Amino acid sequence: MTVALDIRENDVMMLENRPTKAYINLQALVDNYHVLQRQAGEKMKVLPVIKADAYGHGAVAVAAALLKIGVDFFAVATVAEALEVKNAGIPGKFLILGSLYRDDLRHLHDGGIVPVVWQLDVVRELAEYAAEKGIRIPVQVKIDTGMHRAGVPLAEAGELVREVHACPHLILEGVLSHLAAADGSSDAEIAYTRWQQENFYRLLEELKQAGIKPDCIHLANSAGIVRCVPGPCTLSRAGIMLYGSYPEPEFLDEIELRPVMEVKTAIVMLKLLRSGEAISYGCTYRAERETTVALVPVGYADGLRRRLSNTGCMLVGGRRVPVIGRVCMDWTMLDVTDVPGVAVGDEVVIIGGQGSEVISAEEMAEQLDTISYEVFCAWSRRVPRVYHYDSEAS
């Protein structure tokens, strides 16, 4: 039913500050780490993946929270990402999952940064640089077991690993690979994951026979922690599930995690839209009744996808309310006609819970025909991250 409201045209008030923020629950993060560590088992240590600013959650704060519980080894995509965390005063070791570039070499002198390599020419250039500087550089070798992305082809992997192992200026710290379909549940996807595992384990046995047994051996990503058959690995890489999101809905029945991020804003203005009037760019929405419109300060410059225009929803007063009109760079409009007592300053939940209603990152991703990874990473730095432990803000 429609709730009658006494709204002045352009009913607006001054708020304390821009209310659009991402709230990061560090206790949920820590809890998820412990859940994943139990799932991985005693023989495998969980390696947190904090690349892409910890999937949009804030790499420095995430690393600091995990450091408090004894985690001191992190995976990132680039040397620059590692330096950002290190320069913030976070000690520990950082595995560089992406490519190594020539300008990165000068940052390897002080230790704590471990490049991943998979090309022979890069290995030889790295060895030459280490010899010139009189240092030994630890490296890990990435094997392509079937992802067919970055990694030394399986047929050439043994030769490359042996060269690294024999080089006096390099330290073979580890070998790794990456699963392409561990999050899938079809027979074909399960078979492909097992085939990749068999390829990797077969290579490890060949290396063992040659007297090569690195300390760090890892294959499993988040999905692999749950789905992989246990093997000789010593590490498992936790990415999206560390942040309380599931690669596929089926994982909800297999492991219990807590969402780490909520995104909220507030109503800054209420106005009446008369029947037949249009709103926002392109006049793509036209009111079919007298409509109470809430203006909220969030748009595609913040990370809210424009594709949610006229299709998305948010939570106000414990109810789902539709996005009306096109999402703008800085603004989004909501139909709050049926929300009792709605007022300027009311909390608006974009991702998270309010009352008994929840909008998850997975739900938003499904609506956008994408994955929760992209939903998290899309929130720009214009959206402040507010860190807290459960309900206690820090």
Phi, psi and omega in degrees: 000160179272132180265124180288134182230147175263089184243127172283146175303131183061046177291112188212153176216163180274120176273165182298315177203174180298122191274357183284112185214154172254124182259122186249114182271100183290335176293320176297321177301310180297318179299318179297321178300315181295321178298315181292325178294319176296321180294320182291329179095169185293332186280344182241126176271136179281127178257109182290132176264115183241026177292168180052046181055046181055051179054039178085000184268347181103099188296320183295312181294320179296314179297320180296320180293321180286328177299326180297335179256016172097007179274125182226020177226125186228153176249134178227176182267328186224162175297323179300321177295320178297317182294324179301318180286315179300316183290345175275002176095015178269113178282173177126193185240146184230122177268127182266105185283337181269192182292153173260133181246157187304321181291345179284338189301324183295345181268002182268355186292322189274000181078173179089349178240120185244110179283150171261131183235154177207005180238135185298319182294325177293318178301314182291323177293321178295318179296320179296318179295316180297320179295319180296323182270353180070036180234167172244131185249123175286140178221159170237144184255128180264131182253134174272102180262005180148354175289328180058042174238232176288145179138148177286132179306145185306321183294336181256357189295316182302317181296316181294317179298318180296323179294316178298316182298325183276345184286126182289346183256000177238151176244118177283096182276327184194169171228147182211164172214180184222136183272139184267333190221025183294338180276356180272156181239002177286161179301319181295318180291319178297317179295321181293320178298316179296323178296318177297316178302314181299319178300315183292313182294326177295318178295319179300321179293321177297319179294321179299318179296333178270008178082018182248115179220091182295157178289321183256116178230120182210143182226320189286132166268195181305309181297323181295332177300324181273320191262338188287146172287131180305141180216205184276015184287151179249346179228155169222140186263119180258114178250259189302326183286339174299329183265012173082020179244152186252134179299326178216152181303330182300335182290341178302329181273354187252334183205140184256118181236165179244131176301138182263328185251135165236145177239126185225158172215201180208157177288129177251349181200143173238141177210163178261133174250120183282154180306129180095345180279147180258165180218144175071177185303138175079355181050044185281347177237131178232127185295136176262356178205173172294124191236132173274121184253131173255129176262124180239140186276070175210139181206193185290341174290339177272338181124358176280118188292137180297338180295345178281358177305126178062008180229332183281176175211162175225176180249129175222128179060031180076011181238151171282131178233141186279147169285130179239139183077178182284136171295130182261179179299321186238352188224151170222143181250140181235145173271106182248024183305322187262016178263112182298134174067020182301142184212157173301136182098348179297142177296139175236123180259124179266313171229127180134196184243153175207117187064229180266359182264146178222135167245112182269162175297326179294320178296314179298319180298318180298319180295329181269001183057046178219204181235160184298332177308313183291323178300313180295313185290342184287336184293120187283172179288353174290342179264106182298143173267126179250117186261138180204166174249110187051236185272356182269112178288140178247000000 
